[in-house]
Amino acid sequence: MIFLLLGVLALVIGGCVCVVWAERGGPPWVRGVAFVTRTAGELLSSAQKSRRRRSSGGSSSDD
């Protein structure tokens, strides 16, 4: 279990490094990893927002 968590942490840190590197004009494979990292982050964020709306009954006014 601890190895799985360390692996996920390594992927997250590596993705963040690639996002920063891509912003500075990295090679094409870095831009691809950065794209995947940003897309995954946005999907997770939107899923968390929709879950929050469902749990509050859909009447949340903090958006």
Predicted model as a PDB file, atoms N, CA, C, CB and O in Angstrom, pLDDT in the B-factor column:
MODEL        1                                                                  
ATOM      1  N   MET A   1       0.824  -1.199   0.000  1.00 89.00           N  
ATOM      2  CA  MET A   1       0.000   0.000   0.000  1.00 89.00           C  
ATOM      3  C   MET A   1       0.868   1.263   0.000  1.00 89.00           C  
ATOM      4  CB  MET A   1      -0.938  -0.001   1.213  1.00 89.00           C  
ATOM      5  O   MET A   1       0.570   2.224  -0.709  1.00 89.00           O  
ATOM      6  N   ILE A   2       1.922   1.256   0.783  1.00 93.00           N  
ATOM      7  CA  ILE A   2       2.790   2.424   0.859  1.00 93.00           C  
ATOM      8  C   ILE A   2       3.499   2.667  -0.477  1.00 93.00           C  
ATOM      9  CB  ILE A   2       3.820   2.251   1.984  1.00 93.00           C  
ATOM     10  O   ILE A   2       3.753   3.812  -0.850  1.00 93.00           O  
ATOM     11  N   PHE A   3       3.820   1.577  -1.200  1.00 94.00           N  
ATOM     12  CA  PHE A   3       4.471   1.724  -2.497  1.00 94.00           C  
ATOM     13  C   PHE A   3       3.523   2.338  -3.514  1.00 94.00           C  
ATOM     14  CB  PHE A   3       4.977   0.373  -2.998  1.00 94.00           C  
ATOM     15  O   PHE A   3       3.945   3.113  -4.372  1.00 94.00           O  
ATOM     16  N   LEU A   4       2.247   1.997  -3.421  1.00 95.00           N  
ATOM     17  CA  LEU A   4       1.253   2.585  -4.309  1.00 95.00           C  
ATOM     18  C   LEU A   4       1.138   4.087  -4.062  1.00 95.00           C  
ATOM     19  CB  LEU A   4      -0.111   1.905  -4.117  1.00 95.00           C  
ATOM     20  O   LEU A   4       1.093   4.875  -5.007  1.00 95.00           O  
ATOM     21  N   LEU A   5       1.091   4.475  -2.805  1.00 96.00           N  
ATOM     22  CA  LEU A   5       1.008   5.900  -2.472  1.00 96.00           C  
ATOM     23  C   LEU A   5       2.255   6.661  -2.918  1.00 96.00           C  
ATOM     24  CB  LEU A   5       0.804   6.078  -0.969  1.00 96.00           C  
ATOM     25  O   LEU A   5       2.162   7.777  -3.429  1.00 96.00           O  
ATOM     26  N   LEU A   6       3.416   6.051  -2.723  1.00 96.00           N  
ATOM     27  CA  LEU A   6       4.651   6.687  -3.177  1.00 96.00           C  
ATOM     28  C   LEU A   6       4.693   6.809  -4.698  1.00 96.00           C  
ATOM     29  CB  LEU A   6       5.863   5.900  -2.685  1.00 96.00           C  
ATOM     30  O   LEU A   6       5.194   7.798  -5.232  1.00 96.00           O  
ATOM     31  N   GLY A   7       4.168   5.806  -5.389  1.00 95.00           N  
ATOM     32  CA  GLY A   7       4.112   5.862  -6.849  1.00 95.00           C  
ATOM     33  C   GLY A   7       3.199   6.971  -7.344  1.00 95.00           C  
ATOM     34  O   GLY A   7       3.542   7.687  -8.284  1.00 95.00           O  
ATOM     35  N   VAL A   8       2.039   7.116  -6.717  1.00 93.00           N  
ATOM     36  CA  VAL A   8       1.113   8.184  -7.091  1.00 93.00           C  
ATOM     37  C   VAL A   8       1.742   9.544  -6.800  1.00 93.00           C  
ATOM     38  CB  VAL A   8      -0.230   8.036  -6.335  1.00 93.00           C  
ATOM     39  O   VAL A   8       1.635  10.465  -7.611  1.00 93.00           O  
ATOM     40  N   LEU A   9       2.390   9.671  -5.659  1.00 95.00           N  
ATOM     41  CA  LEU A   9       3.060  10.922  -5.314  1.00 95.00           C  
ATOM     42  C   LEU A   9       4.145  11.264  -6.329  1.00 95.00           C  
ATOM     43  CB  LEU A   9       3.662  10.834  -3.912  1.00 95.00           C  
ATOM     44  O   LEU A   9       4.286  12.422  -6.722  1.00 95.00           O  
ATOM     45  N   ALA A  10       4.905  10.268  -6.751  1.00 95.00           N  
ATOM     46  CA  ALA A  10       5.954  10.493  -7.752  1.00 95.00           C  
ATOM     47  C   ALA A  10       5.346  10.943  -9.083  1.00 95.00           C  
ATOM     48  CB  ALA A  10       6.790   9.210  -7.955  1.00 95.00           C  
ATOM     49  O   ALA A  10       5.900  11.817  -9.749  1.00 95.00           O  
ATOM     50  N   LEU A  11       4.219  10.359  -9.472  1.00 93.00           N  
ATOM     51  CA  LEU A  11       3.555  10.764 -10.717  1.00 93.00           C  
ATOM     52  C   LEU A  11       3.040  12.200 -10.633  1.00 93.00           C  
ATOM     53  CB  LEU A  11       2.394   9.813 -11.035  1.00 93.00           C  
ATOM     54  O   LEU A  11       3.151  12.962 -11.593  1.00 93.00           O  
ATOM     55  N   VAL A  12       2.483  12.560  -9.489  1.00 93.00           N  
ATOM     56  CA  VAL A  12       1.972  13.922  -9.322  1.00 93.00           C  
ATOM     57  C   VAL A  12       3.110  14.937  -9.373  1.00 93.00           C  
ATOM     58  CB  VAL A  12       1.207  14.052  -7.994  1.00 93.00           C  
ATOM     59  O   VAL A  12       3.008  15.956 -10.057  1.00 93.00           O  
ATOM     60  N   ILE A  13       4.172  14.664  -8.663  1.00 95.00           N  
ATOM     61  CA  ILE A  13       5.317  15.585  -8.668  1.00 95.00           C  
ATOM     62  C   ILE A  13       5.933  15.673 -10.061  1.00 95.00           C  
ATOM     63  CB  ILE A  13       6.381  15.134  -7.645  1.00 95.00           C  
ATOM     64  O   ILE A  13       6.272  16.761 -10.528  1.00 95.00           O  
ATOM     65  N   GLY A  14       6.077  14.530 -10.720  1.00 95.00           N  
ATOM     66  CA  GLY A  14       6.618  14.532 -12.082  1.00 95.00           C  
ATOM     67  C   GLY A  14       5.736  15.301 -13.049  1.00 95.00           C  
ATOM     68  O   GLY A  14       6.235  16.006 -13.926  1.00 95.00           O  
ATOM     69  N   GLY A  15       4.421  15.166 -12.893  1.00 94.00           N  
ATOM     70  CA  GLY A  15       3.495  15.914 -13.744  1.00 94.00           C  
ATOM     71  C   GLY A  15       3.617  17.409 -13.527  1.00 94.00           C  
ATOM     72  O   GLY A  15       3.594  18.186 -14.482  1.00 94.00           O  
ATOM     73  N   CYS A  16       3.747  17.811 -12.275  1.00 95.00           N  
ATOM     74  CA  CYS A  16       3.907  19.243 -11.970  1.00 95.00           C  
ATOM     75  C   CYS A  16       5.210  19.788 -12.548  1.00 95.00           C  
ATOM     76  CB  CYS A  16       3.873  19.476 -10.448  1.00 95.00           C  
ATOM     77  O   CYS A  16       5.244  20.902 -13.071  1.00 95.00           O  
ATOM     78  N   VAL A  17       6.263  19.013 -12.454  1.00 96.00           N  
ATOM     79  CA  VAL A  17       7.545  19.431 -13.037  1.00 96.00           C  
ATOM     80  C   VAL A  17       7.401  19.595 -14.544  1.00 96.00           C  
ATOM     81  CB  VAL A  17       8.661  18.405 -12.711  1.00 96.00           C  
ATOM     82  O   VAL A  17       7.933  20.544 -15.121  1.00 96.00           O  
ATOM     83  N   CYS A  18       6.689  18.680 -15.179  1.00 95.00           N  
ATOM     84  CA  CYS A  18       6.503  18.773 -16.633  1.00 95.00           C  
ATOM     85  C   CYS A  18       5.663  19.982 -17.020  1.00 95.00           C  
ATOM     86  CB  CYS A  18       5.848  17.502 -17.163  1.00 95.00           C  
ATOM     87  O   CYS A  18       5.909  20.591 -18.061  1.00 95.00           O  
ATOM     88  N   VAL A  19       4.674  20.342 -16.202  1.00 95.00           N  
ATOM     89  CA  VAL A  19       3.865  21.529 -16.490  1.00 95.00           C  
ATOM     90  C   VAL A  19       4.747  22.772 -16.469  1.00 95.00           C  
ATOM     91  CB  VAL A  19       2.705  21.669 -15.468  1.00 95.00           C  
ATOM     92  O   VAL A  19       4.656  23.611 -17.366  1.00 95.00           O  
ATOM     93  N   VAL A  20       5.594  22.897 -15.462  1.00 96.00           N  
ATOM     94  CA  VAL A  20       6.485  24.058 -15.361  1.00 96.00           C  
ATOM     95  C   VAL A  20       7.474  24.066 -16.511  1.00 96.00           C  
ATOM     96  CB  VAL A  20       7.234  24.059 -14.018  1.00 96.00           C  
ATOM     97  O   VAL A  20       7.726  25.111 -17.111  1.00 96.00           O  
ATOM     98  N   TRP A  21       8.039  22.898 -16.825  1.00 96.00           N  
ATOM     99  CA  TRP A  21       9.014  22.794 -17.909  1.00 96.00           C  
ATOM    100  C   TRP A  21       8.378  23.138 -19.252  1.00 96.00           C  
ATOM    101  CB  TRP A  21       9.613  21.384 -17.955  1.00 96.00           C  
ATOM    102  O   TRP A  21       8.991  23.817 -20.076  1.00 96.00           O  
ATOM    103  N   ALA A  22       7.150  22.671 -19.473  1.00 95.00           N  
ATOM    104  CA  ALA A  22       6.457  22.948 -20.730  1.00 95.00           C  
ATOM    105  C   ALA A  22       6.173  24.438 -20.875  1.00 95.00           C  
ATOM    106  CB  ALA A  22       5.149  22.151 -20.810  1.00 95.00           C  
ATOM    107  O   ALA A  22       6.232  24.972 -21.983  1.00 95.00           O  
ATOM    108  N   GLU A  23       5.866  25.116 -19.772  1.00 94.00           N  
ATOM    109  CA  GLU A  23       5.635  26.561 -19.829  1.00 94.00           C  
ATOM    110  C   GLU A  23       6.899  27.310 -20.250  1.00 94.00           C  
ATOM    111  CB  GLU A  23       5.151  27.076 -18.469  1.00 94.00           C  
ATOM    112  O   GLU A  23       6.826  28.405 -20.807  1.00 94.00           O  
ATOM    113  N   ARG A  24       8.043  26.716 -19.983  1.00 95.00           N  
ATOM    114  CA  ARG A  24       9.306  27.354 -20.354  1.00 95.00           C  
ATOM    115  C   ARG A  24       9.807  26.871 -21.714  1.00 95.00           C  
ATOM    116  CB  ARG A  24      10.363  27.084 -19.289  1.00 95.00           C  
ATOM    117  O   ARG A  24      10.921  27.204 -22.118  1.00 95.00           O  
ATOM    118  N   GLY A  25       8.982  26.080 -22.428  1.00 92.00           N  
ATOM    119  CA  GLY A  25       9.336  25.660 -23.777  1.00 92.00           C  
ATOM    120  C   GLY A  25      10.082  24.350 -23.849  1.00 92.00           C  
ATOM    121  O   GLY A  25      11.068  24.244 -24.579  1.00 92.00           O  
ATOM    122  N   GLY A  26       9.641  23.355 -23.117  1.00 91.00           N  
ATOM    123  CA  GLY A  26      10.293  22.049 -23.118  1.00 91.00           C  
ATOM    124  C   GLY A  26      10.050  21.276 -24.398  1.00 91.00           C  
ATOM    125  O   GLY A  26       9.349  21.747 -25.295  1.00 91.00           O  
ATOM    126  N   PRO A  27      10.628  20.093 -24.482  1.00 95.00           N  
ATOM    127  CA  PRO A  27      10.446  19.257 -25.672  1.00 95.00           C  
ATOM    128  C   PRO A  27       8.993  18.778 -25.811  1.00 95.00           C  
ATOM    129  CB  PRO A  27      11.392  18.047 -25.615  1.00 95.00           C  
ATOM    130  O   PRO A  27       8.211  18.887 -24.867  1.00 95.00           O  
ATOM    131  N   PRO A  28       8.637  18.255 -26.976  1.00 95.00           N  
ATOM    132  CA  PRO A  28       7.250  17.857 -27.218  1.00 95.00           C  
ATOM    133  C   PRO A  28       6.700  16.818 -26.226  1.00 95.00           C  
ATOM    134  CB  PRO A  28       7.137  17.313 -28.605  1.00 95.00           C  
ATOM    135  O   PRO A  28       5.527  16.891 -25.860  1.00 95.00           O  
ATOM    136  N   TRP A  29       7.513  15.868 -25.791  1.00 96.00           N  
ATOM    137  CA  TRP A  29       6.989  14.863 -24.870  1.00 96.00           C  
ATOM    138  C   TRP A  29       6.636  15.479 -23.520  1.00 96.00           C  
ATOM    139  CB  TRP A  29       8.002  13.737 -24.681  1.00 96.00           C  
ATOM    140  O   TRP A  29       5.728  15.008 -22.835  1.00 96.00           O  
ATOM    141  N   VAL A  30       7.359  16.538 -23.140  1.00 96.00           N  
ATOM    142  CA  VAL A  30       7.046  17.226 -21.880  1.00 96.00           C  
ATOM    143  C   VAL A  30       5.721  17.966 -22.015  1.00 96.00           C  
ATOM    144  CB  VAL A  30       8.182  18.213 -21.489  1.00 96.00           C  
ATOM    145  O   VAL A  30       4.920  17.993 -21.080  1.00 96.00           O  
ATOM    146  N   ARG A  31       5.497  18.561 -23.174  1.00 95.00           N  
ATOM    147  CA  ARG A  31       4.219  19.242 -23.405  1.00 95.00           C  
ATOM    148  C   ARG A  31       3.060  18.253 -23.375  1.00 95.00           C  
ATOM    149  CB  ARG A  31       4.242  19.984 -24.749  1.00 95.00           C  
ATOM    150  O   ARG A  31       1.968  18.588 -22.916  1.00 95.00           O  
ATOM    151  N   GLY A  32       3.295  17.035 -23.862  1.00 95.00           N  
ATOM    152  CA  GLY A  32       2.254  16.008 -23.815  1.00 95.00           C  
ATOM    153  C   GLY A  32       1.929  15.581 -22.389  1.00 95.00           C  
ATOM    154  O   GLY A  32       0.762  15.439 -22.026  1.00 95.00           O  
ATOM    155  N   VAL A  33       2.965  15.379 -21.589  1.00 95.00           N  
ATOM    156  CA  VAL A  33       2.753  15.010 -20.187  1.00 95.00           C  
ATOM    157  C   VAL A  33       2.070  16.147 -19.439  1.00 95.00           C  
ATOM    158  CB  VAL A  33       4.093  14.651 -19.506  1.00 95.00           C  
ATOM    159  O   VAL A  33       1.195  15.903 -18.608  1.00 95.00           O  
ATOM    160  N   ALA A  34       2.458  17.380 -19.724  1.00 95.00           N  
ATOM    161  CA  ALA A  34       1.841  18.537 -19.085  1.00 95.00           C  
ATOM    162  C   ALA A  34       0.362  18.630 -19.445  1.00 95.00           C  
ATOM    163  CB  ALA A  34       2.567  19.825 -19.490  1.00 95.00           C  
ATOM    164  O   ALA A  34      -0.467  18.946 -18.591  1.00 95.00           O  
ATOM    165  N   PHE A  35       0.028  18.356 -20.705  1.00 95.00           N  
ATOM    166  CA  PHE A  35      -1.367  18.379 -21.138  1.00 95.00           C  
ATOM    167  C   PHE A  35      -2.183  17.337 -20.388  1.00 95.00           C  
ATOM    168  CB  PHE A  35      -1.465  18.140 -22.648  1.00 95.00           C  
ATOM    169  O   PHE A  35      -3.283  17.623 -19.913  1.00 95.00           O  
ATOM    170  N   VAL A  36      -1.646  16.139 -20.283  1.00 95.00           N  
ATOM    171  CA  VAL A  36      -2.344  15.068 -19.565  1.00 95.00           C  
ATOM    172  C   VAL A  36      -2.508  15.432 -18.090  1.00 95.00           C  
ATOM    173  CB  VAL A  36      -1.580  13.731 -19.704  1.00 95.00           C  
ATOM    174  O   VAL A  36      -3.560  15.181 -17.501  1.00 95.00           O  
ATOM    175  N   THR A  37      -1.485  16.014 -17.500  1.00 94.00           N  
ATOM    176  CA  THR A  37      -1.542  16.399 -16.085  1.00 94.00           C  
ATOM    177  C   THR A  37      -2.601  17.469 -15.857  1.00 94.00           C  
ATOM    178  CB  THR A  37      -0.170  16.906 -15.607  1.00 94.00           C  
ATOM    179  O   THR A  37      -3.400  17.365 -14.926  1.00 94.00           O  
ATOM    180  N   ARG A  38      -2.612  18.498 -16.704  1.00 95.00           N  
ATOM    181  CA  ARG A  38      -3.614  19.556 -16.553  1.00 95.00           C  
ATOM    182  C   ARG A  38      -5.022  19.032 -16.774  1.00 95.00           C  
ATOM    183  CB  ARG A  38      -3.331  20.694 -17.523  1.00 95.00           C  
ATOM    184  O   ARG A  38      -5.945  19.409 -16.052  1.00 95.00           O  
ATOM    185  N   THR A  39      -5.197  18.165 -17.767  1.00 95.00           N  
ATOM    186  CA  THR A  39      -6.517  17.609 -18.046  1.00 95.00           C  
ATOM    187  C   THR A  39      -7.007  16.761 -16.875  1.00 95.00           C  
ATOM    188  CB  THR A  39      -6.484  16.772 -19.330  1.00 95.00           C  
ATOM    189  O   THR A  39      -8.169  16.859 -16.481  1.00 95.00           O  
ATOM    190  N   ALA A  40      -6.136  15.939 -16.324  1.00 93.00           N  
ATOM    191  CA  ALA A  40      -6.511  15.122 -15.172  1.00 93.00           C  
ATOM    192  C   ALA A  40      -6.876  15.997 -13.975  1.00 93.00           C  
ATOM    193  CB  ALA A  40      -5.371  14.169 -14.800  1.00 93.00           C  
ATOM    194  O   ALA A  40      -7.830  15.701 -13.256  1.00 93.00           O  
ATOM    195  N   GLY A  41      -6.127  17.059 -13.763  1.00 91.00           N  
ATOM    196  CA  GLY A  41      -6.433  17.978 -12.664  1.00 91.00           C  
ATOM    197  C   GLY A  41      -7.783  18.649 -12.838  1.00 91.00           C  
ATOM    198  O   GLY A  41      -8.540  18.786 -11.877  1.00 91.00           O  
ATOM    199  N   GLU A  42      -8.088  19.066 -14.052  1.00 93.00           N  
ATOM    200  CA  GLU A  42      -9.383  19.704 -14.297  1.00 93.00           C  
ATOM    201  C   GLU A  42     -10.531  18.714 -14.153  1.00 93.00           C  
ATOM    202  CB  GLU A  42      -9.410  20.329 -15.688  1.00 93.00           C  
ATOM    203  O   GLU A  42     -11.595  19.070 -13.645  1.00 93.00           O  
ATOM    204  N   LEU A  43     -10.329  17.472 -14.595  1.00 93.00           N  
ATOM    205  CA  LEU A  43     -11.377  16.456 -14.428  1.00 93.00           C  
ATOM    206  C   LEU A  43     -11.631  16.168 -12.956  1.00 93.00           C  
ATOM    207  CB  LEU A  43     -10.993  15.161 -15.155  1.00 93.00           C  
ATOM    208  O   LEU A  43     -12.780  16.060 -12.527  1.00 93.00           O  
ATOM    209  N   LEU A  44     -10.569  16.044 -12.193  1.00 90.00           N  
ATOM    210  CA  LEU A  44     -10.725  15.807 -10.758  1.00 90.00           C  
ATOM    211  C   LEU A  44     -11.400  16.989 -10.071  1.00 90.00           C  
ATOM    212  CB  LEU A  44      -9.366  15.536 -10.114  1.00 90.00           C  
ATOM    213  O   LEU A  44     -12.236  16.805  -9.186  1.00 90.00           O  
ATOM    214  N   SER A  45     -11.041  18.183 -10.474  1.00 89.00           N  
ATOM    215  CA  SER A  45     -11.638  19.376  -9.885  1.00 89.00           C  
ATOM    216  C   SER A  45     -13.129  19.469 -10.192  1.00 89.00           C  
ATOM    217  CB  SER A  45     -10.926  20.623 -10.388  1.00 89.00           C  
ATOM    218  O   SER A  45     -13.927  19.765  -9.303  1.00 89.00           O  
ATOM    219  N   SER A  46     -13.506  19.218 -11.435  1.00 89.00           N  
ATOM    220  CA  SER A  46     -14.925  19.290 -11.794  1.00 89.00           C  
ATOM    221  C   SER A  46     -15.717  18.169 -11.131  1.00 89.00           C  
ATOM    222  CB  SER A  46     -15.095  19.224 -13.316  1.00 89.00           C  
ATOM    223  O   SER A  46     -16.874  18.371 -10.762  1.00 89.00           O  
ATOM    224  N   ALA A  47     -15.119  16.997 -10.975  1.00 87.00           N  
ATOM    225  CA  ALA A  47     -15.809  15.903 -10.290  1.00 87.00           C  
ATOM    226  C   ALA A  47     -16.034  16.240  -8.820  1.00 87.00           C  
ATOM    227  CB  ALA A  47     -15.007  14.598 -10.416  1.00 87.00           C  
ATOM    228  O   ALA A  47     -17.082  15.927  -8.257  1.00 87.00           O  
ATOM    229  N   GLN A  48     -15.050  16.877  -8.209  1.00 84.00           N  
ATOM    230  CA  GLN A  48     -15.179  17.261  -6.804  1.00 84.00           C  
ATOM    231  C   GLN A  48     -16.247  18.342  -6.643  1.00 84.00           C  
ATOM    232  CB  GLN A  48     -13.826  17.757  -6.251  1.00 84.00           C  
ATOM    233  O   GLN A  48     -17.008  18.312  -5.675  1.00 84.00           O  
ATOM    234  N   LYS A  49     -16.318  19.289  -7.566  1.00 83.00           N  
ATOM    235  CA  LYS A  49     -17.337  20.336  -7.503  1.00 83.00           C  
ATOM    236  C   LYS A  49     -18.732  19.748  -7.649  1.00 83.00           C  
ATOM    237  CB  LYS A  49     -17.094  21.386  -8.588  1.00 83.00           C  
ATOM    238  O   LYS A  49     -19.644  20.125  -6.912  1.00 83.00           O  
ATOM    239  N   SER A  50     -18.907  18.827  -8.595  1.00 81.00           N  
ATOM    240  CA  SER A  50     -20.234  18.244  -8.788  1.00 81.00           C  
ATOM    241  C   SER A  50     -20.627  17.375  -7.597  1.00 81.00           C  
ATOM    242  CB  SER A  50     -20.273  17.418 -10.080  1.00 81.00           C  
ATOM    243  O   SER A  50     -21.802  17.322  -7.233  1.00 81.00           O  
ATOM    244  N   ARG A  51     -19.666  16.700  -6.993  1.00 80.00           N  
ATOM    245  CA  ARG A  51     -19.964  15.896  -5.808  1.00 80.00           C  
ATOM    246  C   ARG A  51     -20.366  16.804  -4.644  1.00 80.00           C  
ATOM    247  CB  ARG A  51     -18.743  15.025  -5.418  1.00 80.00           C  
ATOM    248  O   ARG A  51     -21.262  16.467  -3.871  1.00 80.00           O  
ATOM    249  N   ARG A  52     -19.701  17.956  -4.523  1.00 77.00           N  
ATOM    250  CA  ARG A  52     -20.040  18.906  -3.469  1.00 77.00           C  
ATOM    251  C   ARG A  52     -21.447  19.455  -3.673  1.00 77.00           C  
ATOM    252  CB  ARG A  52     -19.020  20.053  -3.430  1.00 77.00           C  
ATOM    253  O   ARG A  52     -22.200  19.618  -2.713  1.00 77.00           O  
ATOM    254  N   ARG A  53     -21.801  19.740  -4.924  1.00 77.00           N  
ATOM    255  CA  ARG A  53     -23.139  20.262  -5.209  1.00 77.00           C  
ATOM    256  C   ARG A  53     -24.201  19.230  -4.868  1.00 77.00           C  
ATOM    257  CB  ARG A  53     -23.258  20.674  -6.682  1.00 77.00           C  
ATOM    258  O   ARG A  53     -25.243  19.569  -4.308  1.00 77.00           O  
ATOM    259  N   ARG A  54     -23.935  17.947  -5.209  1.00 77.00           N  
ATOM    260  CA  ARG A  54     -24.906  16.886  -4.910  1.00 77.00           C  
ATOM    261  C   ARG A  54     -25.081  16.698  -3.418  1.00 77.00           C  
ATOM    262  CB  ARG A  54     -24.473  15.571  -5.545  1.00 77.00           C  
ATOM    263  O   ARG A  54     -26.199  16.485  -2.948  1.00 77.00           O  
ATOM    264  N   SER A  55     -23.994  16.773  -2.666  1.00 77.00           N  
ATOM    265  CA  SER A  55     -24.093  16.534  -1.227  1.00 77.00           C  
ATOM    266  C   SER A  55     -24.775  17.685  -0.504  1.00 77.00           C  
ATOM    267  CB  SER A  55     -22.714  16.306  -0.640  1.00 77.00           C  
ATOM    268  O   SER A  55     -25.322  17.488   0.581  1.00 77.00           O  
ATOM    269  N   SER A  56     -24.754  18.891  -1.084  1.00 73.00           N  
ATOM    270  CA  SER A  56     -25.409  20.023  -0.441  1.00 73.00           C  
ATOM    271  C   SER A  56     -26.830  20.216  -0.946  1.00 73.00           C  
ATOM    272  CB  SER A  56     -24.607  21.286  -0.667  1.00 73.00           C  
ATOM    273  O   SER A  56     -27.482  21.193  -0.576  1.00 73.00           O  
ATOM    274  N   GLY A  57     -27.318  19.323  -1.770  1.00 65.00           N  
ATOM    275  CA  GLY A  57     -28.679  19.432  -2.272  1.00 65.00           C  
ATOM    276  C   GLY A  57     -28.833  20.316  -3.488  1.00 65.00           C  
ATOM    277  O   GLY A  57     -29.956  20.598  -3.907  1.00 65.00           O  
ATOM    278  N   GLY A  58     -27.739  20.756  -4.059  1.00 55.00           N  
ATOM    279  CA  GLY A  58     -27.800  21.554  -5.274  1.00 55.00           C  
ATOM    280  C   GLY A  58     -28.127  23.015  -5.039  1.00 55.00           C  
ATOM    281  O   GLY A  58     -28.306  23.756  -6.006  1.00 55.00           O  
ATOM    282  N   SER A  59     -28.212  23.459  -3.803  1.00 55.00           N  
ATOM    283  CA  SER A  59     -28.562  24.848  -3.530  1.00 55.00           C  
ATOM    284  C   SER A  59     -27.369  25.641  -3.035  1.00 55.00           C  
ATOM    285  CB  SER A  59     -29.682  24.917  -2.515  1.00 55.00           C  
ATOM    286  O   SER A  59     -27.526  26.593  -2.271  1.00 55.00           O  
ATOM    287  N   SER A  60     -26.193  25.262  -3.460  1.00 52.00           N  
ATOM    288  CA  SER A  60     -24.978  25.958  -3.034  1.00 52.00           C  
ATOM    289  C   SER A  60     -24.879  27.296  -3.749  1.00 52.00           C  
ATOM    290  CB  SER A  60     -23.717  25.098  -3.313  1.00 52.00           C  
ATOM    291  O   SER A  60     -25.086  27.369  -4.960  1.00 52.00           O  
ATOM    292  N   SER A  61     -24.567  28.346  -3.015  1.00 55.00           N  
ATOM    293  CA  SER A  61     -24.448  29.657  -3.611  1.00 55.00           C  
ATOM    294  C   SER A  61     -23.009  30.179  -3.565  1.00 55.00           C  
ATOM    295  CB  SER A  61     -25.375  30.624  -2.912  1.00 55.00           C  
ATOM    296  O   SER A  61     -22.770  31.365  -3.790  1.00 55.00           O  
ATOM    297  N   ASP A  62     -22.049  29.288  -3.271  1.00 53.00           N  
ATOM    298  CA  ASP A  62     -20.665  29.724  -3.186  1.00 53.00           C  
ATOM    299  C   ASP A  62     -19.897  29.569  -4.473  1.00 53.00           C  
ATOM    300  CB  ASP A  62     -19.975  28.980  -2.121  1.00 53.00           C  
ATOM    301  O   ASP A  62     -18.674  29.707  -4.462  1.00 53.00           O  
ATOM    302  N   ASP A  63     -20.557  29.285  -5.592  1.00 50.00           N  
ATOM    303  CA  ASP A  63     -19.886  29.128  -6.884  1.00 50.00           C  
ATOM    304  C   ASP A  63     -19.517  30.440  -7.427  1.00 50.00           C  
ATOM    305  CB  ASP A  63     -20.742  28.396  -7.872  1.00 50.00           C  
ATOM    306  O   ASP A  63     -18.941  30.520  -8.511  1.00 50.00           O  
TER     307      ASP A  63                                                      
ENDMDL                                                                          
END                                                                             
